[in-house]
Amino acid sequence: MLDGKRILLIIGGGVAAYKSLDLARRLMERGASVRGVLTPGGQQFITPLSVASLTGDECYTDLFSLKDEAEMGHIRLSREADLVLIAPATADLMAKMANGLANDLASTILLATDKQVMVAPAMNAEMWAHKATQRNLETLKRDGVLMVGPGAGMLACGEVGPGRLAEVPDMVAAVEDFFAGGARPLSGKKIIVTAGPTHEPIDPVRYIANRSSGKQGFALAGALADLGADVTLVAGPVSQDTPIGVNRVDVQTALEMDAAVTTALPVDVAVCVAAVADWRMQAGTMGEKLKKSKDGIPALDLCENPDILKGLSSMSEGRPGLVVGFAAETEKVIEYARAKRERKGCDIIIANDVSDASGVMGGADNQVHVITGDGVDSWPTMSKQDVAVRLAQTIAGALDK
Ligand SMILES: Cc1cc2nc3c(=O)[nH]c(=O)nc-3n(C[C@H](O)[C@H](O)[C@H](O)COP(=O)(O)O)c2cc1C
């Protein structure tokens, strides 16, 4: 896949620097030649000797090297590559790039290069979420820099959250995609996915909820991102890791989910997987905890939540080109889902059986029926991950029509 491709790998000063050694190896296995540059920070974590031994080339570290700069090494390195890949990219390196600083070898190469740059950030979750880092990220994206990751999960600092270096196979896939000419079918498409349940508070300690785990929606968001889409995942309260390359917005209630979806518009595709509560408390959350009383059981005065799927489907201006809904039914699955498609006005309904016997709610597998204007396509039972991959391809195919 990468035969003859020359990759300049810049390794920044993060704990994840050791993973860049495996990355170099995997890229070389696929036929690429890799040349390493270690930042001063990077050298605190791995040595130039490891990089040079693995890549079979010199590892470059110094801007003011008499030997290398006799032939303008920083310019040469920046040009003698087909792709400049930074992994891990520290907050510091991203800030330098976004602001055009050139005060060491790596940043000078990045300013001097005329080649595509791809960044794999890795840092503490607070550093990643910091407004400055997010501002720099936006600047880099606007400048045409490609991003891979970060993912979420356990970080080297012991905290959990976004900021984890993308897994090596994902970085390799991103490099392969780049050399395949950005041939991913959803490149340039903006997609919203909603996932998980919503929690509708009754009083400060109680809420109305459902058993949705968010697994299917999260898997779908990841699969859409893998096909190149720019995915915003609006997630109810779940404990799922954010898929690589997906922008996640966490919400609690249906009203918050509705607002987050509206904020993410306009999009090319909206996929409503979330199990949004139909009702919430009419008068809002009670200020004090509801007490048992001899007057009997309190009546919960409920009102309807906004219908996010219907709202998106019926937008008179700026409607997403494709609106996909999920129908969770416990009986007459196809019949009810067909009726739901008509009622909501969406383009595709994915129907699944969520009765206790199916084990779909919270389970690993799913069996879905894809209902369009053309009819029903019933897929066999498969993992939610496989459903997600096939569904992402179906969405790409529907946009292509
Ligand atoms: C133990 C340790 C781990 C660090 N891990 C990270 C990290 O994962 N990401 C990051 O952006 N900075 C991290 N830093 C801070 C950077 O090393 C520091 O900002 C450095 O100046 C980055 O230099 P560079 O971007 O030129 O490599 C870490 C620092 C220490 C001491």
PDBQT file of the ligand as one rigid body, heavy atoms in Angstrom, charges set to zero:
ROOT
HETATM    1  C1  LIG A 501       6.265  13.161  31.909  1.00  0.00    +0.000 C 
HETATM    2  C2  LIG A 501       5.759  14.164  30.925  1.00  0.00    +0.000 A 
HETATM    3  C3  LIG A 501       4.802  13.787  30.022  1.00  0.00    +0.000 A 
HETATM    4  C4  LIG A 501       4.307  14.711  29.092  1.00  0.00    +0.000 A 
HETATM    5  N1  LIG A 501       3.352  14.299  28.203  1.00  0.00    +0.000 NA
HETATM    6  C5  LIG A 501       2.866  15.194  27.323  1.00  0.00    +0.000 A 
HETATM    7  C6  LIG A 501       1.894  14.781  26.385  1.00  0.00    +0.000 A 
HETATM    8  O1  LIG A 501       1.476  13.616  26.325  1.00  0.00    +0.000 OA
HETATM    9  N2  LIG A 501       1.406  15.711  25.523  1.00  0.00    +0.000 N 
HETATM   10  C7  LIG A 501       1.826  17.008  25.552  1.00  0.00    +0.000 A 
HETATM   11  O2  LIG A 501       1.324  17.821  24.769  1.00  0.00    +0.000 OA
HETATM   12  N3  LIG A 501       2.791  17.423  26.403  1.00  0.00    +0.000 NA
HETATM   13  C8  LIG A 501       3.315  16.539  27.291  1.00  0.00    +0.000 A 
HETATM   14  N4  LIG A 501       4.273  16.951  28.179  1.00  0.00    +0.000 N 
HETATM   15  C9  LIG A 501       4.763  18.314  28.107  1.00  0.00    +0.000 C 
HETATM   16  C10 LIG A 501       5.746  18.452  26.951  1.00  0.00    +0.000 C 
HETATM   17  O3  LIG A 501       6.806  17.533  27.081  1.00  0.00    +0.000 OA
HETATM   18  C11 LIG A 501       6.295  19.881  26.863  1.00  0.00    +0.000 C 
HETATM   19  O4  LIG A 501       5.231  20.761  26.562  1.00  0.00    +0.000 OA
HETATM   20  C12 LIG A 501       7.405  19.999  25.865  1.00  0.00    +0.000 C 
HETATM   21  O5  LIG A 501       7.821  21.349  25.824  1.00  0.00    +0.000 OA
HETATM   22  C13 LIG A 501       6.946  19.576  24.481  1.00  0.00    +0.000 C 
HETATM   23  O6  LIG A 501       7.984  19.742  23.573  1.00  0.00    +0.000 OA
HETATM   24  P1  LIG A 501       7.849  19.400  22.049  1.00  0.00    +0.000 P 
HETATM   25  O7  LIG A 501       6.486  19.791  21.646  1.00  0.00    +0.000 OA
HETATM   26  O8  LIG A 501       8.891  20.236  21.384  1.00  0.00    +0.000 OA
HETATM   27  O9  LIG A 501       8.126  17.966  21.923  1.00  0.00    +0.000 OA
HETATM   28  C14 LIG A 501       4.795  16.035  29.093  1.00  0.00    +0.000 A 
HETATM   29  C15 LIG A 501       5.803  16.391  29.995  1.00  0.00    +0.000 A 
HETATM   30  C16 LIG A 501       6.260  15.473  30.897  1.00  0.00    +0.000 A 
HETATM   31  C17 LIG A 501       7.352  15.899  31.853  1.00  0.00    +0.000 C 
ENDROOT
TORSDOF 0
